[in-house]
Amino acid sequence: MNPKKLAAEKAVEFVQSGMILGLGTGTTAYWAIERIGEMIRNSDLKIRAIATSKRSADQAAALGIPLVSFGEIDQIDLTIDGADEADGKLNLIKGGGGALLREKIVATNSRQMVVVVDGHKLVNCLGKFPLPVEVIPFGWEKVFENLGAMGCEPLLRKNSDSEREVFLTDNGNYIIDCSFGEIADPATLEDKINAITGVADNGLFVGIASKLVVGYESGEVKVLERILK
């Protein structure tokens, strides 16, 4: 069984007609978008959506999912997105697909964020996956130095098909992937990185996700909820 597909299809069960949805980016969010498109075709589901990347927007449009802009809505009801890592407190590392800034804008303007992952991405402590940091191109070298001074190993992301070409986000920015090792205090690190001038945002999502849907190769699906203080 495909654990990513299982998790995504379980998450879509939280979608209700009339909602404004945030559509995530990545290999797991892909399956959620596919399922939403199927529901629109085969039922009376009426939703509108904001996509977190050009790739997800193109997929949604091809499936007949109506897309809107932030100027047309008050708030997003539910966002379904993936993650590169998630811990038991539902803190996340995101940005492996290069859409972290738009993903965070959508997620923080949503009443609920449901995160879909396979079991391998659920960890005790964040940090095995390098933390993506989106930076503006001007002066990126200084941002790179400042990140390195924080104790990580920074690496400027290149296109997978060309080591000479710098990867560009949909916003025209660069991404620096930072290997910190275990991240004991995600909230503090998130703030420290975002305080560096030239950083647009980073892939730590702390206290944002409301539910985590985990799919396993066995066919089991678990739903974890963030405990609100």
PyMOL commands that set and color helices and strands:
alter all, ss='L'
color gray80, all
select helices_A, chain A and resi 3-14+27-42+54-62+70-72+100-108+119-121+140-148+186-194
alter helices_A, ss='H'
color red, helices_A
select strands_A, chain A and resi 20-23+48-51+76-82+85-86+92-93+110-118+131-135+153-156+158-159+162-166+174-179+199-202+204-205+211-215+221-225
alter strands_A, ss='S'
color yellow, strands_A
deselect
rebuild
show_as cartoon
